[in-house]
Every structure is written in C-alpha cells, then in structure tokens.
C-alpha cells in the first residue's frame, strides 16, 4: 500500500517494505518514528531545493541511520554511525543492490553526525543529514513549509517527550563505548548524562604524544 505524506511518497518496493519491517521489529517506537520523519524531512528539503535524488536510497539511509544504537547491531569499538552504516551495507548487498549505491547509503549514515561535510556530497548523503538536523536540532525549518512539517509529525508523532527520549536513546547506545564519541556530537550527550565524563581532548592528544617536538 502506497503511503504519501506532505506530497512525499514512501518507496513501495519489496526492498523498502523489508527495510520498514526490519526497523519496526528492531527499534523502539521513538526511533522508528524518528527515522520515518528523517526520510520525509530529507525528501521535503530535496524537493524544496530542486535536488534530484533516489528516494529508495534516501529511505534506506534514513531507516538504518540509528540502527547502531540498537544492542543487536552495536559493536564494542565502532562509532554507532559506522555500526548503522555497516548494517545497512550488509543488508543491501545481500539483496543485490549495486556496490556504488550501497556506498552512497553507507556514507550517508556514517556522516550524518558530521556537520559541514554531507551538504557538499551526493544529494542522498546531504539530505539524510538535513532530515536528521531538522528533526533533532530544529535546523532548516525555513526550507520546509510549516504545514508539511505538521503533517509529517501528525503521521509520525514526536510524542510528549521526544527531546529527552532521543537523548536517552543516544546515551544508551554509546554509554558502553564512550571513547567512540571523540570528535563527534555524542560527546555532548555523554557530558549531559554523566557529569564526571572526561572528554578526550584533541589538543592534549597533540601535546602529550610521543613525538619530542
């Protein structure tokens, strides 16, 4: 059954349906609805900017982008973004998706918490970050009409406490490997949830390493 929200149609391929079912079966309601909103906000941003993008690749990236927060798909040492990207890669390759398309999805997920870089890359990569930033940080409101934003949120509710809920989801996904938050925004989550958290300091890494000068 085709779903259209705010003029954006959810891909209705067998691949997209299988992705939806996997995420439904694996992630919390909060992460599922967040991931769907990310797709719609990313697609609406692309539409507003007149970008030519592959909806199915954007959908795959959006739906898998937080899979690395789920224990079943979380490694002990990789950033959660890389865990999600690797999960998407394995899933897509097993279903015959071309390596080039898989690379696009992989990069979109791996870079979605790295501001300033995705917007210079392929549309699917740029738009995944745009969708995440709109839903989590409230960035890009002026790009998408308020009616469209409300329609998406009506179909996929943020709930009464999404802000604290998504922070908790981030924290629970990285708390056992805090070293992976060095250099990305999740260090802020660790500091918020654990007042005694000590960040790895880039300058200290330079000044305190083994080189004599």
WOLIN-V232129 format. One record per residue. N is the residue number from 1. RES is the residue in one small letter. PSI is psi in whole degrees, -180 to 180 (* if undefined). OMEGA is omega in degrees with one decimal (NA if undefined). NEAR is the number of other ideal C-beta (glycine too) atoms within 10 Angstrom. Layout:
BEGIN
n=N res=RES psi=PSI omega=OMEGA near=NEAR
n=N res=RES psi=PSI omega=OMEGA near=NEAR
END
This chain:
BEGIN
n=1 res=x psi=128 omega=-177.6 near=5
n=2 res=x psi=133 omega=177.4 near=7
n=3 res=x psi=127 omega=177.9 near=12
n=4 res=x psi=126 omega=179.9 near=9
n=5 res=x psi=128 omega=179.4 near=20
n=6 res=x psi=33 omega=178.8 near=20
n=7 res=x psi=3 omega=178.8 near=12
n=8 res=x psi=127 omega=-179.2 near=19
n=9 res=x psi=129 omega=174.6 near=11
n=10 res=x psi=130 omega=177.6 near=20
n=11 res=x psi=136 omega=-175.2 near=20
n=12 res=x psi=26 omega=178.1 near=13
n=13 res=x psi=165 omega=176.0 near=12
n=14 res=x psi=-38 omega=179.2 near=9
n=15 res=x psi=-48 omega=-178.5 near=17
n=16 res=x psi=-40 omega=179.1 near=17
n=17 res=x psi=-38 omega=179.4 near=13
n=18 res=x psi=-39 omega=176.6 near=12
n=19 res=x psi=-46 omega=179.8 near=23
n=20 res=x psi=-45 omega=-178.2 near=19
n=21 res=x psi=-41 omega=179.6 near=10
n=22 res=x psi=-46 omega=-179.3 near=15
n=23 res=x psi=-41 omega=176.5 near=19
n=24 res=x psi=-41 omega=-176.3 near=11
n=25 res=x psi=-17 omega=-169.2 near=8
n=26 res=x psi=-44 omega=-173.3 near=15
n=27 res=x psi=164 omega=174.7 near=21
n=28 res=x psi=164 omega=175.6 near=14
n=29 res=x psi=-40 omega=-179.4 near=12
n=30 res=x psi=-47 omega=-178.4 near=18
n=31 res=x psi=-35 omega=178.2 near=21
n=32 res=x psi=-52 omega=-178.4 near=18
n=33 res=x psi=-38 omega=175.4 near=20
n=34 res=x psi=-46 omega=-178.2 near=25
n=35 res=x psi=-39 omega=177.1 near=25
n=36 res=x psi=-42 omega=177.7 near=23
n=37 res=x psi=-39 omega=178.5 near=25
n=38 res=x psi=-43 omega=177.4 near=30
n=39 res=x psi=-50 omega=-177.1 near=28
n=40 res=x psi=-44 omega=-179.4 near=28
n=41 res=x psi=-37 omega=176.0 near=29
n=42 res=x psi=-45 omega=180.0 near=33
n=43 res=x psi=-40 omega=178.2 near=27
n=44 res=x psi=-37 omega=176.4 near=26
n=45 res=x psi=-44 omega=178.4 near=22
n=46 res=x psi=-42 omega=178.4 near=22
n=47 res=x psi=-44 omega=-178.7 near=17
n=48 res=x psi=-32 omega=-178.1 near=15
n=49 res=x psi=-1 omega=179.1 near=13
n=50 res=x psi=31 omega=-178.8 near=6
n=51 res=x psi=145 omega=176.2 near=16
n=52 res=x psi=111 omega=-176.8 near=6
n=53 res=x psi=161 omega=179.0 near=21
n=54 res=x psi=110 omega=-177.0 near=16
n=55 res=x psi=-35 omega=-178.0 near=19
n=56 res=x psi=-39 omega=177.9 near=19
n=57 res=x psi=-40 omega=176.6 near=23
n=58 res=x psi=-40 omega=179.6 near=27
n=59 res=x psi=-45 omega=179.4 near=27
n=60 res=x psi=-45 omega=179.4 near=29
n=61 res=x psi=-45 omega=-178.8 near=32
n=62 res=x psi=-44 omega=-175.3 near=31
n=63 res=x psi=-29 omega=-179.3 near=25
n=64 res=x psi=-7 omega=-165.3 near=29
n=65 res=x psi=-25 omega=178.2 near=29
n=66 res=x psi=12 omega=-178.2 near=29
n=67 res=x psi=-26 omega=179.0 near=27
n=68 res=x psi=-10 omega=175.4 near=25
n=69 res=x psi=-14 omega=-177.0 near=22
n=70 res=x psi=128 omega=-175.7 near=20
n=71 res=x psi=-39 omega=-176.9 near=9
n=72 res=x psi=-22 omega=-177.0 near=7
n=73 res=x psi=14 omega=-178.2 near=20
n=74 res=x psi=127 omega=176.0 near=19
n=75 res=x psi=174 omega=-179.9 near=14
n=76 res=x psi=-20 omega=-170.0 near=8
n=77 res=x psi=-17 omega=-175.8 near=9
n=78 res=x psi=155 omega=170.2 near=16
n=79 res=x psi=148 omega=-178.2 near=21
n=80 res=x psi=-29 omega=178.2 near=26
n=81 res=x psi=-41 omega=179.5 near=22
n=82 res=x psi=-38 omega=176.1 near=16
n=83 res=x psi=-44 omega=177.8 near=26
n=84 res=x psi=-42 omega=179.5 near=27
n=85 res=x psi=-41 omega=179.2 near=27
n=86 res=x psi=-38 omega=177.5 near=19
n=87 res=x psi=-45 omega=178.2 near=22
n=88 res=x psi=-44 omega=179.9 near=26
n=89 res=x psi=-50 omega=-177.7 near=19
n=90 res=x psi=-42 omega=179.9 near=12
n=91 res=x psi=-48 omega=-175.8 near=19
n=92 res=x psi=-41 omega=178.7 near=22
n=93 res=x psi=-37 omega=-179.9 near=13
n=94 res=x psi=-16 omega=-179.3 near=8
n=95 res=x psi=19 omega=170.8 near=12
n=96 res=x psi=13 omega=177.1 near=7
n=97 res=x psi=141 omega=-174.3 near=19
n=98 res=x psi=147 omega=178.6 near=10
n=99 res=x psi=-37 omega=-179.5 near=11
n=100 res=x psi=-42 omega=178.7 near=7
n=101 res=x psi=-38 omega=177.6 near=16
n=102 res=x psi=-41 omega=178.0 near=20
n=103 res=x psi=-37 omega=178.5 near=14
n=104 res=x psi=-46 omega=178.9 near=24
n=105 res=x psi=-43 omega=179.9 near=28
n=106 res=x psi=-50 omega=-178.5 near=23
n=107 res=x psi=-38 omega=-178.7 near=19
n=108 res=x psi=-39 omega=-179.7 near=31
n=109 res=x psi=-45 omega=-176.8 near=32
n=110 res=x psi=-29 omega=-174.2 near=24
n=111 res=x psi=6 omega=-169.8 near=19
n=112 res=x psi=-11 omega=174.1 near=25
n=113 res=x psi=20 omega=-179.0 near=21
n=114 res=x psi=88 omega=-174.4 near=13
n=115 res=x psi=149 omega=171.9 near=14
n=116 res=x psi=-13 omega=-178.7 near=8
n=117 res=x psi=-50 omega=-175.5 near=12
n=118 res=x psi=-34 omega=-176.2 near=24
n=119 res=x psi=-14 omega=178.3 near=13
n=120 res=x psi=5 omega=-175.8 near=8
n=121 res=x psi=-166 omega=-178.1 near=14
n=122 res=x psi=151 omega=-177.1 near=16
n=123 res=x psi=-40 omega=-178.7 near=22
n=124 res=x psi=-34 omega=179.2 near=26
n=125 res=x psi=-48 omega=-180.0 near=26
n=126 res=x psi=-40 omega=-174.0 near=23
n=127 res=x psi=-28 omega=174.6 near=30
n=128 res=x psi=-47 omega=177.8 near=31
n=129 res=x psi=-40 omega=178.8 near=28
n=130 res=x psi=-41 omega=179.1 near=28
n=131 res=x psi=-42 omega=177.9 near=31
n=132 res=x psi=-47 omega=-177.6 near=26
n=133 res=x psi=-36 omega=178.9 near=21
n=134 res=x psi=-44 omega=-174.8 near=23
n=135 res=x psi=-36 omega=-175.5 near=28
n=136 res=x psi=-42 omega=-173.2 near=19
n=137 res=x psi=-10 omega=-178.7 near=10
n=138 res=x psi=20 omega=179.4 near=9
n=139 res=x psi=146 omega=175.2 near=14
n=140 res=x psi=15 omega=179.5 near=19
n=141 res=x psi=-35 omega=-177.2 near=11
n=142 res=x psi=-11 omega=-179.8 near=8
n=143 res=x psi=-31 omega=-175.3 near=16
n=144 res=x psi=132 omega=-177.3 near=22
n=145 res=x psi=142 omega=-177.5 near=14
n=146 res=x psi=-37 omega=179.0 near=9
n=147 res=x psi=-40 omega=179.7 near=9
n=148 res=x psi=-40 omega=177.2 near=18
n=149 res=x psi=-44 omega=-179.0 near=20
n=150 res=x psi=-37 omega=-180.0 near=11
n=151 res=x psi=-41 omega=177.3 near=17
n=152 res=x psi=-46 omega=-178.4 near=26
n=153 res=x psi=-27 omega=176.3 near=18
n=154 res=x psi=-41 omega=179.7 near=10
n=155 res=x psi=-34 omega=-179.0 near=15
n=156 res=x psi=85 omega=-170.1 near=20
n=157 res=x psi=145 omega=173.5 near=13
n=158 res=x psi=-19 omega=-179.6 near=16
n=159 res=x psi=178 omega=-175.2 near=12
n=160 res=x psi=-16 omega=-173.6 near=7
n=161 res=x psi=48 omega=-176.8 near=11
n=162 res=x psi=-40 omega=-175.5 near=18
n=163 res=x psi=-52 omega=178.6 near=11
n=164 res=x psi=-34 omega=-179.4 near=9
n=165 res=x psi=-41 omega=-178.7 near=17
n=166 res=x psi=-33 omega=174.9 near=19
n=167 res=x psi=-43 omega=177.7 near=16
n=168 res=x psi=-41 omega=179.6 near=14
n=169 res=x psi=-42 omega=177.1 near=20
n=170 res=x psi=-46 omega=-177.5 near=23
n=171 res=x psi=-47 omega=-179.3 near=17
n=172 res=x psi=-26 omega=179.6 near=16
n=173 res=x psi=-21 omega=-175.9 near=24
n=174 res=x psi=-7 omega=-172.6 near=23
n=175 res=x psi=-29 omega=-178.8 near=15
n=176 res=x psi=-2 omega=176.7 near=10
n=177 res=x psi=61 omega=-174.7 near=17
n=178 res=x psi=-23 omega=179.3 near=18
n=179 res=x psi=-21 omega=-179.8 near=9
n=180 res=x psi=-5 omega=-179.8 near=23
n=181 res=x psi=-3 omega=178.8 near=23
n=182 res=x psi=127 omega=175.8 near=14
n=183 res=x psi=5 omega=176.4 near=13
n=184 res=x psi=173 omega=-170.2 near=16
n=185 res=x psi=-16 omega=-177.1 near=13
n=186 res=x psi=-14 omega=172.2 near=22
n=187 res=x psi=-33 omega=176.7 near=17
n=188 res=x psi=-37 omega=178.0 near=14
n=189 res=x psi=-45 omega=179.2 near=23
n=190 res=x psi=-43 omega=-179.6 near=18
n=191 res=x psi=-35 omega=179.2 near=14
n=192 res=x psi=-40 omega=-175.1 near=12
n=193 res=x psi=-26 omega=-179.0 near=15
n=194 res=x psi=97 omega=-175.6 near=12
n=195 res=x psi=-25 omega=-178.3 near=6
n=196 res=x psi=11 omega=177.6 near=5
n=197 res=x psi=133 omega=178.7 near=15
n=198 res=x psi=115 omega=178.1 near=9
n=199 res=x psi=148 omega=167.3 near=14
n=200 res=x psi=128 omega=-175.0 near=12
n=201 res=x psi=121 omega=-177.0 near=11
n=202 res=x psi=-44 omega=-179.6 near=10
n=203 res=x psi=-41 omega=177.5 near=7
n=204 res=x psi=-35 omega=177.1 near=10
n=205 res=x psi=-37 omega=179.1 near=10
n=206 res=x psi=-51 omega=-173.5 near=9
n=207 res=x psi=-27 omega=-174.7 near=9
n=208 res=x psi=9 omega=-178.5 near=9
n=209 res=x psi=179 omega=-170.8 near=8
n=210 res=x psi=-10 omega=179.2 near=4
n=211 res=x psi=138 omega=-177.8 near=7
n=212 res=x psi=-28 omega=-179.6 near=4
n=213 res=x psi=* omega=NA near=2
END
